[in-house]
């Protein structure tokens, strides 16, 4: 993501593709995160 942002700010066209039906990867599937037990959403 950071690389895409850096390239876009340098004037390049950037396209991000997601292979699954929802964005967010593994973090969107987690209920709580370590070590604080904060909500992952």
Number of C-alpha atoms within 10 A of each C-alpha: 7 7 9 14 11 12 13 13 11 9 8 11 9 13 7 6 7 9 7 8 5 8 11 10 11 8 12 11 10 11 11 13 12 8 6 7 9 10 10 13 11
